[in-house]
Amino acid sequence: MSGSSRTACLLALSLPVVASAQATHEPAPEDAAMIASLLEGRVDVTPERVVHVAPLPGEDGDGSAANPRRDLIRVVANAEPGTAIHLAPGVYEMSAIRDAFGHESSRLKTENAGEAGRPIVVRTEPEAYAAGMTAVLDFAYQNRGDWSSSAFVVAHRHWVFERFEMRRVYRRGFSVNGYSTTLRELHLHHADTDGRDNDALIVMQASGGMTRNVVVQNHLHHVGNIDRETDELIDRGFVNGGCYYSVTRLSYDSEAPAAGHDASRAEWEESLLRPDGHAYVIGNHVHDCHYGLGLKNNSRGPYWFLSNVVHDVDYGVFSPFRETIVRNNIIYDAASAGVELGRAQTNGPLQTYLKMTGNGAHSEVAHNTIVGARLGMNFRAGWGSRVHDNLVVSSGQPVAVSRNSFAWWEDGSWPGIRGEYLLGDLSPDHPFWEHVPGYVREAPEEYERMRLERNCYESEPVIAAADFVQPVADITGMKFDEDEIMVSEAERAALFVDEEAGDHRLADPERACGSRIGTSPVAPMTDAGVPVVDGGVGVDAEVMTADAGTSPSSATGGCGCRVSSGRDRDRAPAFLAIVALVCVSRRLRRRR
C-alpha cells in the first residue's frame, strides 16, 4: 500500500471515500501461522446471501446490488447466519440514518448469532475494497444507548467485521460480548472519552470462558479527550481507557467464600465465576491512547498479544491477567511502561486472593523490541513468569520490579509487602513462609519466582527492596515503611544474568533479541512518519555489549543508544536501523 493511502487521520476525516488504513506489517512467522489457524472457517467463507447497503441519501431498497438498503441499523439487527452485509464505499452518517428511519440511537447492535462455518459478516463491498475504496461509519460523537454508549454492540457469537473504517465515536467503538468474534483489517479511530469508565475503540467484555475472539491487523488510534470541532487529541485520558481494553467481570461478580482466609484453595476456586480468556490480539498498529493494549481486572486468561506495533501511548501492553503471552511486539515512545504485568493495589479479600493466584502470573514476555519508554518492562506481579529475548533500549529503566503494594490479607494481621517478594520461590525456604495464608501454602508450585533470561538492555535491572506497609498488627517484626533486603546481591544478580554469558547484555552471537516481525533488516517509512514494519527488527544480542566511547547519536538523532566496537561493529547496522526508524518517525510526526 502506498504512503499516500495512509494519510494522517485528520485529513482522512474530510474525504468522502478513502483507501484502507489498517495495519499492514507482516507478523512474525509463528504468529502469522496462528492467525491462519484461528481464521479458518471465519473469513473468506462463501455467504449464503448478500445484503447490499449504501449511504444516504436514497430510499431503503430490497438489499440487491441495484436497489441497496439504506437503514444499516435495521440491517445489522435483522442479519441471520450465513449473511454477508456488503457496504458500498462512502461515508455513512450514523446520526442521519438514525433520524431518517426513526431509531432511538445511532448505535449498531447485533440481535442474532451466526454459526460455526456460517458467520455473519460486515465488510466493505469486496471489489470496491480491492480497488482501494472503503466504507466509513461516522458517528460524529453522537452514539448513545445503554450505559456503555457503544457505537457497535456485538452481543452474539460468530460475527466477522472486516475492512471498513469507523470513526468519531463517543466513549466506545466496539463492545464485544459474544464469542468467536473476528475484527480484521479495520481502521478504528477517534474515541472521545476521559478514560475513567472502561472505554476504548475495542472493549472486550465477553466473560464466561474460552472466547476465541480475534483482533487482527487493525489500525487503532486517537482515544482520549478530543476537541470535537477539530478532532484533535487533547490528552490520552485516564486509567480505564485505551485503544484496546478488556473489562472481564470475574472480580466484579465473584464473591469470596465465607470461610475467610483459612478457606481451602478448592473453596476459593469454586467461588469464582468463569473469566474470559483465549483472546488473540495480533498484528495491529496502535497509537495515541492511554493503554495501547490493556486488560483491566485480575483474571485467568490466557491472552495473546503478538506482533503488534504500539507507539505514542502511556502503556504499550498492560496485563494483570494470568497466562498472558506478550511476544514479538514493537513498542516505542511509551510514557509509563512498554510492557507491564500486574496491578499494584489490593482492595478486599477476593482481590487479594486473585492477585496472589493471578495478576500476571505464569505469563511469557518474549522477543519484544522496546525503545523509548520510562520503564521498559515493569513487573508489579507475575509469579512464575518467564521473560526472555527482549531488546530494551533508550528507556529510563530497562527492567523494574516495582514497589507493589500487596497485602496477603486485608484484616490488619497479614503483612503488606512491596518489592522483592516476586524474586524468591514462595516455598518453606521463603523468609515469610510462616506468615503465608493457608490457601497459598496448598499450591507452592504456583509461586515460583520470575525468570529473566537472555534479554538485551543497556543497564542493570532495578529491584526495589522489600518494604512493609502496615503500621499496626504486623506480625513480621519488621519496621513499618523501612526497606529490608530479603535477597542478597549475589542472589539478585543470579536472577537477571545469563549463566553462560555471565553478563546482563548477553553477548551471545547465536541469539537475537527483539521482535521477529518480518524478514528484512530495515523497515521503510510512510510519508506520515509511520513505520511500515513488514521488515524485521530482530537485533543480534551481541550488539548490546556497550562501548562508552561509541555513540551513533548523529545517525539516530540523539536517541542515546550505544553499540559495540571492534569485532562487533559489523552487527551494529541492524540495531541502528530500528533505533533510527523510531527517531525519524518521531521527527516526522513533530513536523506534521
C-alpha positions as CSV (number, residue, x, y, z in Angstrom):
1,M,0.0,0.0,0.0
2,S,1.4,3.4,-0.9
3,G,2.2,6.0,1.7
4,S,-0.4,8.4,0.2
5,S,-3.2,5.9,1.1
6,R,-2.1,6.1,4.8
7,T,-2.5,9.8,5.2
8,A,-2.9,11.5,8.6
9,C,-6.3,10.8,10.2
10,L,-7.5,14.4,10.3
11,L,-7.1,14.6,6.6
12,A,-9.0,11.3,6.1
13,L,-11.9,12.8,8.0
14,S,-12.5,15.2,5.2
15,L,-12.6,12.6,2.5
16,P,-15.9,11.0,1.4
17,V,-14.2,7.9,0.2
18,V,-10.7,6.9,1.5
19,A,-8.4,4.0,1.0
20,S,-8.0,1.4,3.7
21,A,-5.6,2.2,6.6
22,Q,-5.5,-0.9,8.6
23,A,-2.2,-2.3,9.9
24,T,0.0,-3.6,7.0
25,H,3.0,-5.2,8.6
26,E,3.5,-8.9,8.5
27,P,3.5,-10.6,11.9
28,A,6.4,-12.9,12.9
29,P,6.2,-16.3,11.2
30,E,4.9,-18.2,14.2
31,D,2.3,-15.5,14.9
32,A,1.2,-15.5,11.2
33,A,0.7,-19.2,11.4
34,M,-1.5,-18.8,14.5
35,I,-3.6,-16.2,12.6
36,A,-4.2,-18.6,9.7
37,S,-5.4,-21.4,12.0
38,L,-7.7,-19.0,14.0
39,L,-9.3,-17.5,11.0
40,E,-10.0,-20.8,9.2
41,G,-13.8,-21.1,8.8
42,R,-14.4,-17.5,9.7
43,V,-13.1,-15.4,6.9
44,D,-13.3,-15.9,3.1
45,V,-16.4,-18.1,3.6
46,T,-18.8,-18.0,0.7
47,P,-22.0,-16.3,2.0
48,E,-25.4,-17.9,1.6
49,R,-26.9,-14.4,0.9
50,V,-25.6,-10.9,0.5
51,V,-27.4,-7.8,1.6
52,H,-26.1,-4.7,-0.2
53,V,-26.2,-1.4,1.7
54,A,-25.3,2.2,0.6
55,P,-25.1,5.5,2.3
56,L,-27.9,8.1,2.4
57,P,-29.4,9.8,0.6
58,G,-31.7,7.3,-1.1
59,E,-34.7,5.1,-0.4
60,D,-34.4,1.9,1.7
61,G,-34.3,-0.8,-1.0
62,D,-34.6,-4.5,-1.1
63,G,-30.9,-5.2,-0.5
64,S,-29.9,-6.1,-4.1
65,A,-26.9,-4.6,-5.7
66,A,-29.2,-2.5,-7.9
67,N,-31.5,-1.4,-5.0
68,P,-29.4,-1.4,-1.8
69,R,-30.7,-0.9,1.7
70,R,-30.0,2.4,3.5
71,D,-31.1,1.6,7.0
72,L,-27.8,0.0,8.2
73,I,-29.1,-0.1,11.8
74,R,-32.0,-2.4,10.8
75,V,-29.9,-4.5,8.5
76,V,-27.4,-5.3,11.3
77,A,-30.3,-6.1,13.7
78,N,-32.0,-8.5,11.2
79,A,-28.9,-10.3,9.9
80,E,-29.1,-14.1,10.1
81,P,-26.4,-16.9,10.0
82,G,-24.6,-17.1,6.6
83,T,-25.4,-13.4,5.7
84,A,-22.8,-11.0,4.4
85,I,-23.6,-7.3,4.6
86,H,-21.7,-5.5,1.9
87,L,-21.2,-1.8,2.4
88,A,-20.8,0.4,-0.6
89,P,-17.9,2.8,-0.2
90,G,-18.7,6.2,1.1
91,V,-19.5,7.9,4.4
92,Y,-22.4,6.5,6.5
93,E,-23.5,9.4,8.7
94,M,-25.0,7.3,11.5
95,S,-26.9,10.2,13.1
96,A,-28.6,10.8,9.8
97,I,-29.6,7.1,9.5
98,R,-31.0,7.2,13.0
99,D,-33.2,10.2,12.2
100,A,-34.2,9.1,8.7
101,F,-35.6,5.8,10.0
102,G,-36.8,6.7,13.4
103,H,-34.3,4.9,15.6
104,E,-33.8,6.0,19.2
105,S,-30.0,5.7,18.9
106,S,-27.4,5.7,16.1
107,R,-25.6,2.8,17.6
108,L,-25.5,-0.6,15.9
109,K,-26.4,-3.8,17.8
110,T,-26.5,-7.4,16.9
111,E,-29.7,-9.3,17.6
112,N,-28.9,-12.7,16.2
113,A,-25.9,-15.1,16.3
114,G,-24.1,-16.6,13.4
115,E,-23.0,-20.2,13.5
116,A,-19.7,-22.0,13.1
117,G,-18.9,-22.0,9.4
118,R,-21.9,-19.7,8.8
119,P,-20.7,-16.4,10.3
120,I,-22.5,-13.0,9.9
121,V,-20.1,-10.7,8.1
122,V,-20.0,-6.9,7.8
123,R,-17.5,-5.5,5.3
124,T,-16.8,-3.1,2.5
125,E,-18.0,-4.4,-0.8
126,P,-15.0,-6.6,-1.8
127,E,-14.5,-5.4,-5.3
128,A,-14.6,-1.8,-4.2
129,Y,-12.2,-2.5,-1.4
130,A,-9.8,-4.3,-3.7
131,A,-9.9,-1.1,-5.8
132,G,-8.7,1.0,-2.8
133,M,-12.1,2.3,-1.6
134,T,-13.7,1.7,1.8
135,A,-16.9,2.3,3.7
136,V,-16.7,4.8,6.6
137,L,-19.1,4.7,9.6
138,D,-19.1,8.2,11.1
139,F,-20.9,8.6,14.5
140,A,-19.9,12.3,14.9
141,Y,-19.5,11.5,18.7
142,Q,-23.3,11.2,19.0
143,N,-23.8,7.5,19.6
144,R,-25.9,7.0,22.7
145,G,-27.8,4.0,24.0
146,D,-27.3,1.9,27.1
147,W,-24.9,2.8,29.9
148,S,-21.9,1.9,27.8
149,S,-22.7,4.3,24.9
150,S,-21.0,1.9,22.5
151,A,-21.1,2.6,18.7
152,F,-21.3,-1.1,17.9
153,V,-22.6,-3.7,20.4
154,V,-21.6,-7.2,19.5
155,A,-23.8,-9.3,21.8
156,H,-23.7,-12.6,19.8
157,R,-21.4,-15.2,18.6
158,H,-19.8,-15.8,15.2
159,W,-19.7,-12.3,13.7
160,V,-16.9,-11.0,11.4
161,F,-16.1,-7.3,11.0
162,E,-13.6,-6.5,8.4
163,R,-12.2,-3.9,6.0
164,F,-14.1,-0.8,6.9
165,E,-13.5,2.4,8.8
166,M,-15.3,3.5,12.0
167,R,-14.6,6.9,13.5
168,R,-15.6,9.7,15.8
169,V,-17.3,7.6,18.5
170,Y,-18.4,8.7,21.9
171,R,-16.7,6.6,24.6
172,R,-16.7,3.2,23.0
173,G,-16.3,1.8,19.5
174,F,-16.9,-2.0,19.6
175,S,-18.2,-3.6,22.8
176,V,-17.7,-7.3,22.3
177,N,-19.8,-9.5,24.5
178,G,-20.0,-12.5,22.1
179,Y,-17.7,-15.4,21.4
180,S,-15.8,-16.3,18.2
181,T,-15.9,-12.6,17.1
182,T,-13.4,-11.5,14.5
183,L,-12.3,-7.9,13.9
184,R,-9.9,-7.9,11.0
185,E,-8.3,-5.1,8.9
186,L,-10.4,-2.3,10.4
187,H,-9.5,1.3,10.7
188,L,-10.9,2.5,14.1
189,H,-10.1,5.9,15.4
190,H,-11.1,8.9,17.4
191,A,-13.0,7.9,20.6
192,D,-13.9,10.8,22.8
193,T,-13.5,9.7,26.5
194,D,-11.9,10.8,29.7
195,G,-10.8,7.2,30.2
196,R,-12.5,6.8,33.6
197,D,-15.2,4.2,32.7
198,N,-13.7,1.3,30.7
199,D,-13.8,2.9,27.3
200,A,-11.8,2.1,24.1
201,L,-12.1,1.6,20.4
202,I,-12.4,-2.1,21.2
203,V,-13.8,-3.1,24.6
204,M,-13.6,-6.9,25.2
205,Q,-16.1,-7.9,27.9
206,A,-17.1,-11.5,27.0
207,S,-16.9,-13.2,30.3
208,G,-17.6,-16.9,30.7
209,G,-14.7,-18.9,29.4
210,M,-13.0,-19.6,26.1
211,T,-14.0,-16.7,23.9
212,R,-11.7,-17.4,20.9
213,N,-12.2,-13.7,19.9
214,V,-9.6,-12.5,17.3
215,V,-8.4,-8.9,16.8
216,V,-6.0,-8.9,13.9
217,Q,-4.2,-6.4,11.7
218,N,-6.3,-3.4,12.6
219,H,-5.3,0.2,12.9
220,L,-6.4,1.8,16.2
221,H,-5.6,5.3,17.2
222,H,-6.7,8.6,18.9
223,V,-8.5,7.8,22.1
224,G,-8.9,10.3,24.9
225,N,-10.3,13.8,25.4
226,I,-10.9,15.1,21.9
227,D,-11.7,18.6,20.6
228,R,-14.8,17.7,18.6
229,E,-14.5,20.8,16.4
230,T,-11.1,19.9,15.1
231,D,-10.8,16.2,16.0
232,E,-7.5,17.0,17.8
233,L,-6.5,14.7,20.6
234,I,-6.1,17.0,23.7
235,D,-4.8,14.3,26.0
236,R,-4.9,10.5,26.2
237,G,-7.3,10.2,29.1
238,F,-7.0,8.2,32.3
239,V,-6.5,4.8,33.8
240,N,-9.6,3.0,32.4
241,G,-9.3,3.8,28.8
242,G,-7.2,2.9,25.7
243,C,-7.3,1.7,22.1
244,Y,-8.0,-1.9,23.2
245,Y,-9.2,-2.7,26.7
246,S,-10.7,-5.8,28.4
247,V,-13.2,-5.5,31.3
248,T,-13.7,-9.1,32.4
249,R,-16.4,-9.5,35.0
250,L,-14.6,-12.1,37.2
251,S,-13.5,-9.8,40.1
252,Y,-16.7,-7.7,39.9
253,D,-19.2,-10.5,40.2
254,S,-17.4,-13.3,42.1
255,E,-17.8,-13.5,45.8
256,A,-15.2,-14.6,48.4
257,P,-16.2,-17.7,50.4
258,A,-17.5,-17.1,53.9
259,A,-14.7,-19.1,55.5
260,G,-12.3,-16.2,55.0
261,H,-8.5,-16.5,54.8
262,D,-8.5,-20.1,56.2
263,A,-10.6,-21.4,53.3
264,S,-9.1,-24.1,51.1
265,R,-7.9,-23.4,47.6
266,A,-10.8,-25.5,46.3
267,E,-13.3,-23.4,48.2
268,W,-11.8,-20.2,46.7
269,E,-11.8,-21.7,43.2
270,E,-15.4,-22.8,43.5
271,S,-16.4,-19.2,44.4
272,L,-15.1,-17.7,41.2
273,L,-17.1,-17.2,38.1
274,R,-15.5,-18.3,34.8
275,P,-13.5,-15.4,33.3
276,D,-13.0,-14.6,29.7
277,G,-9.9,-16.0,28.0
278,H,-8.4,-17.3,24.8
279,A,-8.4,-13.9,23.1
280,Y,-5.9,-13.1,20.4
281,V,-4.6,-9.6,19.5
282,I,-2.2,-10.0,16.6
283,G,-0.5,-7.7,14.1
284,N,-2.3,-4.5,15.0
285,H,-0.9,-0.9,14.6
286,V,-1.9,1.1,17.7
287,H,-1.0,4.6,18.8
288,D,-2.2,7.8,20.6
289,C,-4.1,6.3,23.6
290,H,-3.5,5.7,27.3
291,Y,-3.3,1.9,27.1
292,G,-2.2,0.7,23.7
293,L,-3.3,-2.9,24.5
294,G,-4.6,-3.1,28.1
295,L,-6.5,-5.5,30.3
296,K,-8.3,-4.5,33.5
297,N,-9.2,-6.9,36.3
298,N,-7.2,-9.8,37.6
299,S,-8.3,-12.9,35.6
300,R,-7.1,-16.2,34.3
301,G,-6.7,-15.6,30.5
302,P,-4.9,-16.7,28.5
303,Y,-4.5,-13.7,26.3
304,W,-2.1,-13.4,23.4
305,F,-0.6,-10.0,22.3
306,L,1.5,-10.9,19.3
307,S,3.4,-8.9,16.6
308,N,1.7,-5.6,17.3
309,V,3.3,-2.2,16.7
310,V,2.4,0.2,19.5
311,H,3.7,3.8,20.0
312,D,2.8,7.2,21.5
313,V,1.0,5.7,24.4
314,D,1.3,5.7,28.2
315,Y,1.4,1.9,28.4
316,G,2.3,-0.4,25.4
317,V,0.9,-3.7,26.7
318,F,-0.6,-3.9,30.2
319,S,-1.9,-7.1,31.8
320,P,-3.0,-8.2,35.3
321,F,-4.3,-11.4,33.6
322,R,-2.7,-14.8,34.3
323,E,-1.1,-16.6,31.4
324,T,-0.6,-13.6,29.2
325,I,1.6,-14.1,26.2
326,V,3.4,-10.9,25.0
327,R,5.6,-11.7,22.0
328,N,7.2,-10.1,19.0
329,N,5.7,-6.6,19.6
330,I,7.5,-3.4,18.7
331,I,6.7,-0.7,21.3
332,Y,8.2,2.8,21.4
333,D,7.5,6.2,23.0
334,A,5.6,4.8,26.0
335,A,5.4,7.4,28.7
336,S,4.9,5.0,31.5
337,A,5.9,1.5,30.5
338,G,6.5,-0.6,27.4
339,V,5.2,-3.8,28.9
340,E,3.8,-4.0,32.5
341,L,2.5,-7.1,34.3
342,G,0.3,-6.8,37.4
343,R,-1.7,-4.2,39.2
344,A,-0.3,-2.6,42.3
345,Q,-3.1,-2.1,44.8
346,T,-5.4,-4.6,46.6
347,N,-8.9,-3.8,47.6
348,G,-10.6,-6.6,49.5
349,P,-10.1,-10.3,50.3
350,L,-11.2,-11.5,46.8
351,Q,-8.8,-9.1,45.1
352,T,-6.1,-10.2,47.4
353,Y,-6.6,-13.8,46.5
354,L,-6.8,-13.1,42.8
355,K,-3.6,-11.0,43.0
356,M,-1.8,-13.9,44.6
357,T,-3.1,-16.5,42.1
358,G,-3.4,-14.4,39.0
359,N,-2.2,-10.8,38.4
360,G,0.2,-11.6,35.5
361,A,1.2,-15.0,36.9
362,H,2.7,-17.7,34.6
363,S,3.0,-15.3,31.7
364,E,5.6,-15.0,29.0
365,V,7.2,-11.8,27.7
366,A,9.4,-12.7,24.8
367,H,11.1,-11.2,21.7
368,N,9.7,-7.7,22.1
369,T,11.5,-4.6,21.0
370,I,11.0,-1.6,23.3
371,V,12.5,1.8,22.5
372,G,12.0,5.0,24.5
373,A,9.9,4.1,27.5
374,R,10.1,5.4,31.0
375,L,10.1,1.8,32.2
376,G,10.9,-0.7,29.5
377,M,9.4,-3.8,31.3
378,N,7.8,-3.3,34.7
379,F,6.7,-6.1,36.9
380,R,4.3,-5.4,39.8
381,A,3.4,-9.0,40.0
382,G,3.9,-12.2,38.0
383,W,4.7,-15.3,39.9
384,G,6.2,-18.0,37.7
385,S,6.5,-15.7,34.6
386,R,9.3,-16.1,32.1
387,V,10.8,-13.0,30.4
388,H,13.3,-13.7,27.7
389,D,15.0,-12.5,24.5
390,N,13.6,-8.9,24.7
391,L,15.5,-5.8,23.4
392,V,15.0,-2.7,25.6
393,V,16.9,0.5,24.8
394,S,16.7,4.2,25.3
395,S,14.5,3.6,28.3
396,G,14.7,5.2,31.8
397,Q,14.9,1.8,33.4
398,P,15.1,-1.3,31.1
399,V,13.6,-3.7,33.7
400,A,12.0,-2.8,37.0
401,V,10.5,-5.0,39.8
402,S,8.4,-2.2,41.2
403,R,7.2,-1.4,44.7
404,N,3.9,-3.2,44.6
405,S,1.5,-2.6,47.5
406,F,0.4,-6.2,48.0
407,A,-1.3,-7.4,51.2
408,W,-1.6,-11.2,51.8
409,W,-4.7,-10.3,53.8
410,E,-6.6,-7.2,54.4
411,D,-7.7,-7.5,58.1
412,G,-4.6,-5.9,59.6
413,S,-2.9,-9.2,60.5
414,W,-1.1,-10.1,57.3
415,P,1.9,-8.1,56.1
416,G,1.6,-5.8,53.2
417,I,4.8,-6.3,51.2
418,R,6.3,-4.4,48.3
419,G,9.3,-5.1,46.1
420,E,11.3,-8.2,46.4
421,Y,8.6,-10.7,47.2
422,L,8.5,-11.8,43.5
423,L,12.1,-12.8,43.4
424,G,12.1,-15.9,45.5
425,D,10.1,-19.1,45.3
426,L,7.3,-19.0,47.8
427,S,8.2,-22.2,49.5
428,P,9.2,-23.2,53.0
429,D,12.6,-21.5,52.4
430,H,10.9,-18.1,51.8
431,P,11.6,-15.7,54.7
432,F,7.9,-15.2,55.3
433,W,6.5,-18.7,54.7
434,E,5.2,-19.0,58.2
435,H,3.0,-16.0,57.6
436,V,1.6,-17.1,54.3
437,P,-2.2,-17.8,54.2
438,G,-3.2,-21.5,54.1
439,Y,-4.8,-21.3,50.6
440,V,-1.4,-20.2,49.3
441,R,0.6,-22.9,51.0
442,E,-1.6,-25.5,49.3
443,A,-0.1,-24.8,45.9
444,P,3.6,-23.7,46.2
445,E,4.1,-24.6,42.6
446,E,2.0,-21.5,41.7
447,Y,4.6,-19.2,43.3
448,E,7.8,-19.9,41.6
449,R,10.0,-16.8,41.1
450,M,10.1,-14.8,37.9
451,R,12.8,-15.7,35.5
452,L,14.5,-13.2,33.2
453,E,16.8,-14.8,30.7
454,R,18.7,-13.8,27.6
455,N,17.4,-10.2,27.4
456,C,19.3,-7.4,25.9
457,Y,19.4,-4.0,27.6
458,E,21.7,-1.2,28.4
459,S,21.8,-1.2,32.2
460,E,21.1,-3.5,35.2
461,P,17.5,-4.1,36.2
462,V,16.2,-2.1,39.2
463,I,14.8,-4.2,42.1
464,A,13.0,-2.4,44.9
465,A,13.9,-3.6,48.4
466,A,11.1,-5.2,50.5
467,D,9.0,-2.7,52.3
468,F,6.3,-3.4,54.9
469,V,3.3,-1.1,54.6
470,Q,1.0,-2.0,57.6
471,P,1.8,0.2,60.6
472,V,-0.2,-1.9,63.1
473,A,-0.7,-5.5,63.9
474,D,2.3,-6.5,61.7
475,I,3.4,-10.0,62.7
476,T,6.6,-9.9,60.7
477,G,8.5,-8.0,63.3
478,M,9.8,-5.6,60.6
479,K,9.6,-1.8,60.9
480,F,6.9,0.0,59.0
481,D,7.9,1.8,55.9
482,E,11.6,0.9,56.1
483,D,13.4,-1.0,53.4
484,E,14.5,-4.5,54.1
485,I,16.8,-6.6,51.9
486,M,15.5,-10.1,51.5
487,V,17.6,-11.2,48.6
488,S,21.4,-10.9,48.7
489,E,23.3,-9.0,45.9
490,A,24.6,-12.3,44.6
491,E,21.1,-13.8,44.5
492,R,19.8,-10.7,42.8
493,A,22.4,-10.8,40.1
494,A,21.7,-14.5,39.5
495,L,18.0,-13.6,38.7
496,F,19.0,-11.4,35.8
497,V,22.2,-12.9,34.4
498,D,22.5,-15.5,31.7
499,E,24.5,-18.3,33.3
500,E,26.7,-18.9,30.2
501,A,27.4,-15.4,29.1
502,G,27.8,-14.0,32.6
503,D,26.6,-10.6,31.5
504,H,23.2,-9.0,31.6
505,R,23.8,-7.8,28.0
506,L,24.2,-11.4,26.9
507,A,27.0,-11.3,24.4
508,D,25.9,-14.4,22.6
509,P,26.4,-14.4,18.8
510,E,24.0,-17.3,18.4
511,R,21.0,-15.4,19.8
512,A,18.9,-12.5,18.6
513,C,17.0,-10.2,20.9
514,G,13.9,-8.3,19.9
515,S,10.8,-8.7,17.7
516,R,10.9,-11.1,14.8
517,I,8.3,-9.3,12.8
518,G,9.1,-9.6,9.1
519,T,12.3,-10.8,7.5
520,S,14.4,-7.9,6.3
521,P,16.6,-5.7,8.5
522,V,15.3,-2.2,7.7
523,A,11.6,-1.1,7.7
524,P,10.6,1.7,5.3
525,M,8.7,4.9,6.4
526,T,5.4,6.2,5.2
527,D,5.2,9.9,4.3
528,A,3.3,10.4,7.6
529,G,6.3,9.1,9.6
530,V,4.7,5.8,10.5
531,P,6.9,2.7,10.3
532,V,5.9,0.1,7.8
533,V,7.3,-2.8,9.6
534,D,7.0,-5.6,7.1
535,G,10.7,-5.8,7.5
536,G,12.3,-7.3,10.6
537,V,13.8,-5.6,13.6
538,G,15.4,-8.6,15.4
539,V,18.8,-7.5,16.7
540,D,21.7,-9.7,17.5
541,A,22.3,-9.7,21.2
542,E,26.0,-9.1,20.9
543,V,25.3,-5.6,19.5
544,M,24.2,-4.6,23.0
545,T,27.7,-5.0,24.6
546,A,28.2,-1.3,25.2
547,D,31.3,0.7,24.4
548,A,31.1,4.0,26.2
549,G,33.3,5.6,23.5
550,T,31.0,4.9,20.6
551,S,27.6,6.6,20.2
552,P,25.6,6.7,17.0
553,S,23.9,10.0,18.0
554,S,24.4,11.5,14.6
555,A,22.7,8.6,12.9
556,T,19.8,8.3,15.4
557,G,19.1,11.9,16.1
558,G,20.3,11.6,19.7
559,C,18.5,8.5,20.8
560,G,21.3,7.8,23.2
561,C,21.9,4.1,22.3
562,R,25.5,2.8,22.1
563,V,26.8,-0.1,20.2
564,S,29.9,-2.2,20.5
565,S,33.2,-1.7,18.8
566,G,35.9,-3.9,17.3
567,R,34.8,-7.3,16.2
568,D,31.1,-6.5,16.9
569,R,31.0,-3.5,14.6
570,D,29.5,-5.4,11.7
571,R,26.5,-6.2,13.7
572,A,25.7,-2.6,14.6
573,P,23.7,-1.6,11.5
574,A,20.7,-3.8,12.3
575,F,20.5,-2.2,15.7
576,L,20.9,1.3,14.4
577,A,18.2,0.6,11.8
578,I,15.5,0.1,14.4
579,V,16.6,3.0,16.6
580,A,16.9,5.3,13.6
581,L,13.5,4.2,12.4
582,V,11.9,5.2,15.7
583,C,13.8,8.5,15.8
584,V,13.0,9.5,12.3
585,S,9.3,8.6,12.9
586,R,9.4,11.0,15.9
587,R,10.8,13.9,13.9
588,L,8.4,13.5,11.1
589,R,5.4,13.4,13.5
590,R,6.6,16.7,15.1
591,R,6.9,18.3,11.7
592,R,3.3,17.4,10.9
